[in-house]
Amino acid sequence: MRYRVDLRSDTVTTPSEAMRRAMAAAEVGDDWYGDDPTVNRLQELAAELTGKEAAIYVPTGTMANQIGLRLHVGGAGHLVLCEGRSHVATTEMMTSAVLSGVTYRAVEAGPRGLTADDVAAGMHPDAYFDVEVVDLISLENTMGGYAGTVAPVEEFRAIRKIAESEGVPVHLDGALIFNASAASGVPVAEYANEADTLMFCVSKGLGAPIGSLLCGPQDLMPEARRLKILFGGAWRQAGVMAAAGLVALEEGPGRLSLDHARARRLAEGIAEIAPLAVDPDAVETNMVFADVSSLGLDPMDAIELLGREGLGVTPIGPGVLRMVTHVDVDDAGIDLALGAWRAVVAST
Ligand SMILES: Cc1ncc(COP(=O)(O)O)c(C=O)c1O
């Protein structure tokens, strides 16, 4: 490991002992044929936890999102309404064009995500020519572009009503939906109930090494499976990884509030060292954004300096660095991170 404490992402975790044991002992089969019993168990559990009829296990959140998008739009030339900083419209913009044939009507709505008013106003961008037709609404929770803020379920309900009246489906990028649930107390299934399909990642805060699940109605699953194979996701004896996913769903959700408390302590500590860099009240889940331009530091220099002190962070926007707490970071790790910030700020 390059860093003594690595807060670049919650994807940097290594499998727990229980995961490694489960992986070694996993019963497997060829998932292309649908006969990997461990994959099938994980899919059943994901469907149960989200309240959906079925789920499909795929290698990445990106693949799960793209299958979700394309399932609803079916081909090229479609507009998806979403929040401007959402993952699909930023990191996955090119992927969306290539794999799903969609482009975005992206509304900068802010840290709570799209509101029902944004959706009502955004549904008919092209009243005169009927070329720019919104065929799908894509929501996200937590909001990764806004330091992991939680989008309210009440707004999801209001958006769903508009979507239904317009006859437009809703996809939810719930890569970190278990974090949203831990922070808000709203069950994952309640968020999921306001979307036709949702995806979540076991490979992020939940701590598994690999994998995401796309959940939705049974009648969409044959096409979801076809798209998974089309996108190169027929991954054979995937039960080795699914076994870790099952452990992640047992061990993970219950401990996410610890990550959230540590993120809050980290933000409060940095705010004491560099008051303008961080707003601790903006921390709702496991992410902290720090604006180093307030310290007169170039973000890439700041990353280098913090790295030399043993702390891994990542750039997220102009002048802004991201830190994400996760299962491999304990209280001592937060102390170490704060020590790194103290040393770097003292040297500026
Ligand atoms: C909100 C969100 N959606 C989708 C993804 C894509 O997941 P993956 O990196 O597994 O493709 C991420 C990854 O960070 C994410 O944060």
The ligand as a MOL file (V3000), in Angstrom:
LIG
                    3D

  0  0  0     0  0            999 V3000
M  V30 BEGIN CTAB
M  V30 COUNTS 16 16 0 0 0
M  V30 BEGIN ATOM
M  V30 1 C -22.4020 7.3680 -7.9980 0
M  V30 2 C -21.5730 6.3880 -8.7880 0
M  V30 3 N -22.1460 5.7160 -9.8020 0
M  V30 4 C -21.4700 4.8210 -10.5340 0
M  V30 5 C -20.1270 4.5460 -10.2840 0
M  V30 6 C -19.4030 3.5650 -11.1440 0
M  V30 7 O -18.9680 2.4410 -10.4450 0
M  V30 8 P -17.7110 1.5920 -10.9710 0
M  V30 9 O -16.4910 2.3810 -10.6110 0
M  V30 10 O -17.8280 0.3020 -10.2180 0
M  V30 11 O -17.8710 1.4200 -12.4400 0
M  V30 12 C -19.4950 5.2280 -9.2350 0
M  V30 13 C -18.0590 4.9870 -8.9720 0
M  V30 14 O -17.4050 5.6310 -8.2110 0
M  V30 15 C -20.2210 6.1680 -8.4630 0
M  V30 16 O -19.6540 6.8240 -7.4600 0
M  V30 END ATOM
M  V30 BEGIN BOND
M  V30 1 1 1 2
M  V30 2 1 2 3
M  V30 3 2 2 15
M  V30 4 2 3 4
M  V30 5 1 4 5
M  V30 6 1 5 6
M  V30 7 2 5 12
M  V30 8 1 6 7
M  V30 9 1 7 8
M  V30 10 2 8 9
M  V30 11 1 8 10
M  V30 12 1 8 11
M  V30 13 1 12 13
M  V30 14 1 12 15
M  V30 15 2 13 14
M  V30 16 1 15 16
M  V30 END BOND
M  V30 END CTAB
M  END
